[in-house]
Amino acid sequence: MKIKNIFALMAVAGLLTACGTDNDVDTSYSAFDVTSPTRSAFDNWLLENYTKPYNINFIYRYNDSETDNYYNVIPADINKSKALAVMIKHVWLDAYAEAVGQDFIKTYSPRVYQLIGSAEYSSGNNEMVLGTAEGGMKVTVFRVNSITPDNPWIDQDSYYPNTTASNPMDLNFWFFHTMHHEFCHILTQKKYYSTEFQTISASDYQTTNWVNVDDSEAPAMGFTSGYASKEYNEDFAEIFSFYVTHTEAAWQKLLEASVVDTDSPAYDSNGNPVYKKDASGNLIPQTDENGNVIYLTDSDGNVVYTKVKAADGTESYEPAIAYEQEMEKDYTYYNKLVQKFNIVYDYFKNSWNIDLDNLREVVLRRSQEVEKGVNIENMTLNN
């Protein structure tokens, strides 16, 4: 019985194969669309500058399937999309290619860039979304319609951003810092960093209250920004993105801001008061609410006079000025910030062979070149 069944199956197979030959196949039909897409000049530029060298699909047209339908957003302006495409390539993609190598950015860069004209806002805490990175494959950039292609501004020198500036807006804060931040998440998902990092500021993270932490106040809590105080992964990415997009002077300002004055006056090793000095090294007088200099007084409230010797040798008595005294410094958050930075620095050096100082030098130079503006017609930076 089994043998008969086998022969029956073979007979059916023979009938099926005998129904036609290779000459009968209709080669004009395909289940796939094989026609070449219609491309604009901008599309061709993206093909040559993003797709071919980096295997990136740069999406500037609005597409519902590529956006989060939970938010109401608008399409990106075409000319501003062109300008941003030129700037992103120069400041971000080509910066990594120069500093680390083109193979690195080819391998690890997100495969899809999506531009959105407006911002996304969370209804819960009015949080503004600056950018997203989905599984290391796609980066979405918001607020494209706010940029000024003819007058770009990239603030590399401030230790906290001017988020209210709109004309021109700070491209470093709204775009490039965010892209480095999101790229950092991609890299740390592929190679983990030391778990020691998450313990350093464990008691300082704000979780949901981070939206109330002003960027200018964040260093005194051990963070580079208010967003960094949310949790340790964001903290790590914020340190990295701040460092590579800002000057050394800005980094030092941030570290200085992390040193907190206490309520205790400072004294030197000899027990003498330590007074504040201005940039020129002059002692800073105390002043009242009207800006008037305050003078020293004795226990009876009388002004104390001190002997002053003039250049010609003559002496006189003048009221003794009360100078601003230094307070004892609390380095708790300074030390935490430095400790976390050292872990970030070592991670990129040891895990990815990336020297953050070298990367920063490249990023800052290319950012300055972008500030000359973009020629949208030619899709180049202005000389």
One Martini backbone bead per residue (centre of mass of N, CA, C, O) as a GRO file, in nm:
protein
  383
    1MET     BB    1   0.058   0.062  -0.021
    2LYS     BB    2   0.298   0.254   0.006
    3ILE     BB    3   0.398   0.221  -0.285
    4LYS     BB    4   0.146   0.329  -0.431
    5ASN     BB    5   0.157   0.616  -0.309
    6ILE     BB    6   0.427   0.697  -0.429
    7PHE     BB    7   0.343   0.671  -0.728
    8ALA     BB    8   0.111   0.876  -0.714
    9LEU     BB    9   0.284   1.121  -0.644
   10MET     BB   10   0.467   1.105  -0.894
   11ALA     BB   11   0.244   1.149  -1.101
   12VAL     BB   12   0.153   1.428  -1.011
   13ALA     BB   13   0.428   1.565  -1.044
   14GLY     BB   14   0.444   1.513  -1.347
   15LEU     BB   15   0.194   1.679  -1.430
   16LEU     BB   16   0.292   1.954  -1.314
   17THR     BB   17   0.565   1.968  -1.487
   18ALA     BB   18   0.406   1.930  -1.774
   19CYS     BB   19   0.243   2.211  -1.801
   20GLY     BB   20   0.537   2.342  -1.848
   21THR     BB   21   0.785   2.577  -1.947
   22ASP     BB   22   1.025   2.815  -1.961
   23ASN     BB   23   0.877   2.953  -2.212
   24ASP     BB   24   0.603   3.019  -2.025
   25VAL     BB   25   0.728   3.248  -1.870
   26ASP     BB   26   0.639   3.559  -1.724
   27THR     BB   27   0.879   3.821  -1.717
   28SER     BB   28   0.688   4.090  -1.677
   29TYR     BB   29   0.640   3.977  -1.388
   30SER     BB   30   0.619   4.115  -1.047
   31ALA     BB   31   0.584   4.136  -0.697
   32PHE     BB   32   0.779   4.375  -0.749
   33ASP     BB   33   0.901   4.697  -0.750
   34VAL     BB   34   1.133   4.780  -1.031
   35THR     BB   35   1.114   5.070  -1.037
   36SER     BB   36   1.247   5.368  -1.048
   37PRO     BB   37   1.277   5.622  -0.855
   38THR     BB   38   1.177   5.942  -0.795
   39ARG     BB   39   1.420   6.209  -0.793
   40SER     BB   40   1.551   6.461  -0.651
   41ALA     BB   41   1.816   6.652  -0.592
   42PHE     BB   42   1.812   6.588  -0.289
   43ASP     BB   43   1.794   6.282  -0.312
   44ASN     BB   44   2.067   6.253  -0.460
   45TRP     BB   45   2.237   6.375  -0.237
   46LEU     BB   46   2.162   6.165  -0.020
   47LEU     BB   47   2.266   5.921  -0.174
   48GLU     BB   48   2.574   6.027  -0.184
   49ASN     BB   49   2.597   6.122   0.147
   50TYR     BB   50   2.438   5.868   0.298
   51THR     BB   51   2.381   5.593   0.159
   52LYS     BB   52   2.652   5.509   0.030
   53PRO     BB   53   2.861   5.569   0.271
   54TYR     BB   54   2.634   5.488   0.535
   55ASN     BB   55   2.352   5.350   0.506
   56ILE     BB   56   2.131   5.598   0.496
   57ASN     BB   57   1.800   5.696   0.575
   58PHE     BB   58   1.678   6.014   0.479
   59ILE     BB   59   1.393   6.155   0.637
   60TYR     BB   60   1.183   6.446   0.540
   61ARG     BB   61   0.925   6.327   0.495
   62TYR     BB   62   0.616   6.278   0.585
   63ASN     BB   63   0.544   5.978   0.801
   64ASP     BB   64   0.335   5.800   0.990
   65SER     BB   65   0.512   5.529   1.020
   66GLU     BB   66   0.766   5.724   1.146
   67THR     BB   67   0.568   5.807   1.378
   68ASP     BB   68   0.421   5.924   1.673
   69ASN     BB   69   0.071   5.927   1.716
   70TYR     BB   70   0.055   6.063   2.003
   71TYR     BB   71   0.160   6.306   1.844
   72ASN     BB   72   0.156   6.646   1.739
   73VAL     BB   73   0.293   6.700   1.421
   74ILE     BB   74   0.514   6.842   1.175
   75PRO     BB   75   0.659   6.906   0.901
   76ALA     BB   76   0.945   6.958   0.732
   77ASP     BB   77   1.119   7.188   0.594
   78ILE     BB   78   1.294   7.170   0.307
   79ASN     BB   79   1.524   7.385   0.348
   80LYS     BB   80   1.589   7.298   0.645
   81SER     BB   81   1.658   7.009   0.571
   82LYS     BB   82   1.898   7.072   0.394
   83ALA     BB   83   2.069   7.221   0.603
   84LEU     BB   84   2.077   6.989   0.813
   85ALA     BB   85   2.209   6.778   0.634
   86VAL     BB   86   2.476   6.928   0.605
   87MET     BB   87   2.542   6.964   0.909
   88ILE     BB   88   2.532   6.671   1.009
   89LYS     BB   89   2.751   6.564   0.829
   90HIS     BB   90   2.981   6.758   0.925
   91VAL     BB   91   2.948   6.738   1.254
   92TRP     BB   92   2.895   6.418   1.275
   93LEU     BB   93   2.975   6.204   1.066
   94ASP     BB   94   3.256   6.329   0.971
   95ALA     BB   95   3.373   6.348   1.254
   96TYR     BB   96   3.393   6.041   1.307
   97ALA     BB   97   3.549   5.970   1.052
   98GLU     BB   98   3.799   6.140   1.133
   99ALA     BB   99   3.848   6.037   1.439
  100VAL     BB  100   3.782   5.702   1.384
  101GLY     BB  101   3.634   5.625   1.116
  102GLN     BB  102   3.430   5.514   0.867
  103ASP     BB  103   3.370   5.225   0.967
  104PHE     BB  104   3.244   5.302   1.233
  105ILE     BB  105   2.999   5.471   1.126
  106LYS     BB  106   2.891   5.248   0.943
  107THR     BB  107   2.834   5.039   1.173
  108TYR     BB  108   2.685   5.244   1.414
  109SER     BB  109   2.497   5.393   1.266
  110PRO     BB  110   2.211   5.486   1.201
  111ARG     BB  111   1.976   5.398   0.936
  112VAL     BB  112   1.773   5.628   1.043
  113TYR     BB  113   1.649   5.953   0.952
  114GLN     BB  114   1.418   6.178   1.118
  115LEU     BB  115   1.222   6.459   1.030
  116ILE     BB  116   1.080   6.721   1.240
  117GLY     BB  117   0.934   7.032   1.272
  118SER     BB  118   0.852   6.973   1.560
  119ALA     BB  119   0.766   6.909   1.873
  120GLU     BB  120   0.756   6.708   2.164
  121TYR     BB  121   0.500   6.651   2.417
  122SER     BB  122   0.441   6.580   2.742
  123SER     BB  123   0.147   6.571   2.928
  124GLY     BB  124   0.249   6.519   3.220
  125ASN     BB  125   0.534   6.741   3.222
  126ASN     BB  126   0.611   6.903   2.960
  127GLU     BB  127   0.807   6.743   2.799
  128MET     BB  128   1.073   6.779   2.575
  129VAL     BB  129   1.156   6.633   2.272
  130LEU     BB  130   1.470   6.622   2.100
  131GLY     BB  131   1.517   6.301   2.083
  132THR     BB  132   1.553   5.973   1.923
  133ALA     BB  133   1.644   5.618   1.991
  134GLU     BB  134   1.582   5.312   1.807
  135GLY     BB  135   1.767   5.041   1.867
  136GLY     BB  136   2.006   5.178   1.683
  137MET     BB  137   1.840   5.257   1.395
  138LYS     BB  138   1.689   5.534   1.494
  139VAL     BB  139   1.666   5.891   1.433
  140THR     BB  140   1.490   6.165   1.583
  141VAL     BB  141   1.432   6.502   1.468
  142PHE     BB  142   1.346   6.809   1.604
  143ARG     BB  143   1.273   7.143   1.523
  144VAL     BB  144   1.351   7.220   1.223
  145ASN     BB  145   1.177   7.496   1.179
  146SER     BB  146   1.382   7.674   1.380
  147ILE     BB  147   1.596   7.719   1.192
  148THR     BB  148   1.889   7.923   1.061
  149PRO     BB  149   2.069   7.889   0.780
  150ASP     BB  150   2.202   8.193   0.760
  151ASN     BB  151   2.221   8.190   1.111
  152PRO     BB  152   2.407   8.004   1.271
  153TRP     BB  153   2.422   7.869   1.618
  154ILE     BB  154   2.706   7.761   1.828
  155ASP     BB  155   2.731   7.681   2.163
  156GLN     BB  156   3.058   7.619   2.328
  157ASP     BB  157   3.089   7.813   2.612
  158SER     BB  158   2.850   7.723   2.775
  159TYR     BB  159   2.746   7.541   3.064
  160TYR     BB  160   2.460   7.656   2.983
  161PRO     BB  161   2.178   7.691   2.810
  162ASN     BB  162   1.992   7.900   2.582
  163THR     BB  163   1.658   7.810   2.547
  164THR     BB  164   1.524   8.100   2.452
  165ALA     BB  165   1.662   8.107   2.198
  166SER     BB  166   1.549   8.173   1.840
  167ASN     BB  167   1.728   8.431   1.698
  168PRO     BB  168   1.921   8.232   1.715
  169MET     BB  169   1.946   7.907   1.768
  170ASP     BB  170   2.091   7.647   1.948
  171LEU     BB  171   2.229   7.381   1.784
  172ASN     BB  172   2.373   7.229   2.005
  173PHE     BB  173   2.128   7.172   2.187
  174TRP     BB  174   1.894   7.085   1.972
  175PHE     BB  175   2.103   6.874   1.807
  176PHE     BB  176   2.408   6.780   1.851
  177HIS     BB  177   2.396   6.694   2.142
  178THR     BB  178   2.162   6.492   2.094
  179MET     BB  179   2.313   6.304   1.892
  180HIS     BB  180   2.537   6.219   2.084
  181HIS     BB  181   2.355   6.108   2.300
  182GLU     BB  182   2.214   5.886   2.128
  183PHE     BB  183   2.478   5.746   2.037
  184CYS     BB  184   2.564   5.659   2.316
  185HIS     BB  185   2.335   5.460   2.361
  186ILE     BB  186   2.414   5.270   2.133
  187LEU     BB  187   2.697   5.193   2.242
  188THR     BB  188   2.606   5.096   2.537
  189GLN     BB  189   2.431   4.856   2.417
  190LYS     BB  190   2.693   4.701   2.303
  191LYS     BB  191   2.876   4.830   2.544
  192TYR     BB  192   2.935   4.816   2.861
  193TYR     BB  193   2.958   4.983   3.152
  194SER     BB  194   3.038   5.057   3.453
  195THR     BB  195   2.859   5.003   3.752
  196GLU     BB  196   2.986   5.233   3.921
  197PHE     BB  197   2.839   5.477   3.802
  198GLN     BB  198   2.543   5.427   3.933
  199THR     BB  199   2.652   5.486   4.243
  200ILE     BB  200   2.753   5.784   4.275
  201SER     BB  201   2.436   5.925   4.221
  202ALA     BB  202   2.199   5.758   4.349
  203SER     BB  203   2.089   5.986   4.568
  204ASP     BB  204   2.042   6.228   4.326
  205TYR     BB  205   1.821   6.132   4.169
  206GLN     BB  206   1.493   6.253   4.033
  207THR     BB  207   1.341   6.119   3.805
  208THR     BB  208   1.056   6.307   3.779
  209ASN     BB  209   1.197   6.590   3.893
  210TRP     BB  210   1.399   6.687   3.663
  211VAL     BB  211   1.221   6.924   3.535
  212ASN     BB  212   1.307   7.114   3.801
  213VAL     BB  213   1.600   7.115   3.690
  214ASP     BB  214   1.822   7.339   3.633
  215ASP     BB  215   2.099   7.368   3.444
  216SER     BB  216   2.246   7.578   3.636
  217GLU     BB  217   2.204   7.373   3.900
  218ALA     BB  218   2.323   7.087   3.836
  219PRO     BB  219   2.627   7.092   3.926
  220ALA     BB  220   2.548   7.116   4.243
  221MET     BB  221   2.450   6.789   4.193
  222GLY     BB  222   2.649   6.641   3.968
  223PHE     BB  223   2.556   6.773   3.684
  224THR     BB  224   2.524   6.882   3.340
  225SER     BB  225   2.205   6.849   3.378
  226GLY     BB  226   1.879   6.802   3.436
  227TYR     BB  227   1.853   6.534   3.270
  228ALA     BB  228   2.090   6.382   3.418
  229SER     BB  229   1.904   6.348   3.691
  230LYS     BB  230   1.720   6.107   3.618
  231GLU     BB  231   1.955   5.892   3.526
  232TYR     BB  232   2.242   5.711   3.453
  233ASN     BB  233   2.217   5.697   3.142
  234GLU     BB  234   2.175   6.003   3.100
  235ASP     BB  235   2.425   6.094   3.247
  236PHE     BB  236   2.634   5.964   3.063
  237ALA     BB  237   2.539   6.100   2.791
  238GLU     BB  238   2.571   6.397   2.891
  239ILE     BB  239   2.871   6.401   2.940
  240PHE     BB  240   2.961   6.328   2.659
  241SER     BB  241   2.805   6.552   2.492
  242PHE     BB  242   2.924   6.793   2.635
  243TYR     BB  243   3.231   6.748   2.594
  244VAL     BB  244   3.227   6.731   2.261
  245THR     BB  245   3.058   7.036   2.238
  246HIS     BB  246   3.279   7.173   2.429
  247THR     BB  247   3.486   7.356   2.579
  248GLU     BB  248   3.719   7.365   2.821
  249ALA     BB  249   3.606   7.620   2.956
  250ALA     BB  250   3.319   7.508   2.997
  251TRP     BB  251   3.400   7.265   3.170
  252GLN     BB  252   3.528   7.434   3.400
  253LYS     BB  253   3.274   7.591   3.474
  254LEU     BB  254   3.112   7.345   3.558
  255LEU     BB  255   3.302   7.252   3.784
  256GLU     BB  256   3.286   7.515   3.948
  257ALA     BB  257   2.967   7.488   3.989
  258SER     BB  258   3.009   7.218   4.178
  259VAL     BB  259   3.107   7.414   4.387
  260VAL     BB  260   3.014   7.462   4.726
  261ASP     BB  261   2.901   7.683   4.943
  262THR     BB  262   2.917   7.750   5.265
  263ASP     BB  263   2.856   7.895   5.599
  264SER     BB  264   3.171   7.895   5.624
  265PRO     BB  265   3.437   8.061   5.679
  266ALA     BB  266   3.749   8.120   5.542
  267TYR     BB  267   4.082   7.990   5.630
  268ASP     BB  268   4.394   7.981   5.671
  269SER     BB  269   4.670   7.827   5.818
  270ASN     BB  270   4.690   8.109   6.006
  271GLY     BB  271   4.382   8.222   6.051
  272ASN     BB  272   4.313   8.386   5.803
  273PRO     BB  273   4.123   8.544   5.605
  274VAL     BB  274   3.945   8.474   5.300
  275TYR     BB  275   3.932   8.657   5.004
  276LYS     BB  276   3.781   8.787   4.747
  277LYS     BB  277   3.838   8.801   4.386
  278ASP     BB  278   3.887   8.929   4.099
  279ALA     BB  279   4.019   8.901   3.781
  280SER     BB  280   4.255   9.119   3.885
  281GLY     BB  281   4.298   9.064   4.213
  282ASN     BB  282   4.081   9.217   4.362
  283LEU     BB  283   3.915   9.310   4.614
  284ILE     BB  284   3.580   9.258   4.732
  285PRO     BB  285   3.338   9.453   4.820
  286GLN     BB  286   3.098   9.523   5.025
  287THR     BB  287   2.737   9.557   4.974
  288ASP     BB  288   2.449   9.694   4.957
  289GLU     BB  289   2.131   9.716   4.814
  290ASN     BB  290   2.250  10.002   4.672
  291GLY     BB  291   2.579   9.961   4.627
  292ASN     BB  292   2.719  10.030   4.887
  293VAL     BB  293   2.983  10.053   5.069
  294ILE     BB  294   3.114   9.863   5.333
  295TYR     BB  295   3.212   9.923   5.666
  296LEU     BB  296   3.391   9.898   5.933
  297THR     BB  297   3.305   9.815   6.276
  298ASP     BB  298   3.261   9.846   6.592
  299SER     BB  299   3.090   9.765   6.882
  300ASP     BB  300   2.954  10.075   6.857
  301GLY     BB  301   2.933  10.143   6.529
  302ASN     BB  302   3.203  10.250   6.444
  303VAL     BB  303   3.411  10.355   6.220
  304VAL     BB  304   3.694  10.218   6.080
  305TYR     BB  305   4.030  10.320   6.066
  306THR     BB  306   4.301  10.339   5.824
  307LYS     BB  307   4.623  10.338   5.730
  308VAL     BB  308   4.748  10.528   5.444
  309LYS     BB  309   4.992  10.498   5.184
  310ALA     BB  310   5.128  10.682   4.958
  311ALA     BB  311   5.344  10.720   4.695
  312ASP     BB  312   5.479  10.990   4.841
  313GLY     BB  313   5.453  10.896   5.170
  314THR     BB  314   5.193  10.975   5.261
  315GLU     BB  315   4.953  10.994   5.529
  316SER     BB  316   4.630  10.835   5.601
  317TYR     BB  317   4.279  10.818   5.692
  318GLU     BB  318   4.054  10.545   5.626
  319PRO     BB  319   3.802  10.364   5.567
  320ALA     BB  320   3.729  10.036   5.635
  321ILE     BB  321   3.684   9.783   5.429
  322ALA     BB  322   3.445   9.539   5.358
  323TYR     BB  323   3.513   9.221   5.262
  324GLU     BB  324   3.476   8.947   5.083
  325GLN     BB  325   3.429   8.626   5.203
  326GLU     BB  326   3.519   8.324   5.196
  327MET     BB  327   3.397   8.004   5.169
  328GLU     BB  328   3.363   7.707   5.230
  329LYS     BB  329   3.422   7.415   5.043
  330ASP     BB  330   3.219   7.183   4.853
  331TYR     BB  331   3.337   6.874   4.678
  332THR     BB  332   3.130   6.649   4.634
  333TYR     BB  333   3.018   6.707   4.332
  334TYR     BB  334   3.282   6.735   4.195
  335ASN     BB  335   3.386   6.447   4.252
  336LYS     BB  336   3.153   6.302   4.111
  337LEU     BB  337   3.189   6.422   3.829
  338VAL     BB  338   3.482   6.331   3.785
  339GLN     BB  339   3.436   6.030   3.827
  340LYS     BB  340   3.235   5.995   3.593
  341PHE     BB  341   3.411   6.104   3.366
  342ASN     BB  342   3.638   5.891   3.385
  343ILE     BB  343   3.454   5.659   3.297
  344VAL     BB  344   3.376   5.770   3.023
  345TYR     BB  345   3.658   5.805   2.907
  346ASP     BB  346   3.753   5.506   2.942
  347TYR     BB  347   3.535   5.370   2.781
  348PHE     BB  348   3.604   5.494   2.499
  349LYS     BB  349   3.899   5.406   2.498
  350ASN     BB  350   3.865   5.086   2.562
  351SER     BB  351   3.602   5.009   2.379
  352TRP     BB  352   3.658   5.230   2.105
  353ASN     BB  353   3.914   5.406   2.062
  354ILE     BB  354   3.827   5.695   2.194
  355ASP     BB  355   3.931   6.025   2.194
  356LEU     BB  356   3.771   6.286   2.334
  357ASP     BB  357   3.966   6.517   2.266
  358ASN     BB  358   3.978   6.465   1.963
  359LEU     BB  359   3.678   6.474   1.904
  360ARG     BB  360   3.631   6.760   2.006
  361GLU     BB  361   3.818   6.908   1.811
  362VAL     BB  362   3.659   6.828   1.558
  363VAL     BB  363   3.375   6.930   1.635
  364LEU     BB  364   3.448   7.230   1.686
  365ARG     BB  365   3.562   7.296   1.408
  366ARG     BB  366   3.307   7.214   1.244
  367SER     BB  367   3.113   7.408   1.386
  368GLN     BB  368   3.253   7.671   1.295
  369GLU     BB  369   3.202   7.617   0.990
  370VAL     BB  370   2.886   7.623   1.007
  371GLU     BB  371   2.853   7.933   1.101
  372LYS     BB  372   2.866   8.040   0.793
  373GLY     BB  373   2.666   7.857   0.657
  374VAL     BB  374   2.416   7.767   0.402
  375ASN     BB  375   2.400   7.645   0.069
  376ILE     BB  376   2.117   7.526  -0.060
  377GLU     BB  377   2.158   7.513  -0.367
  378ASN     BB  378   2.454   7.355  -0.333
  379MET     BB  379   2.494   7.190  -0.070
  380THR     BB  380   2.679   7.393   0.113
  381LEU     BB  381   2.914   7.556   0.266
  382ASN     BB  382   3.020   7.843   0.354
  383ASN     BB  383   3.329   8.031   0.309
   0.00000   0.00000   0.00000
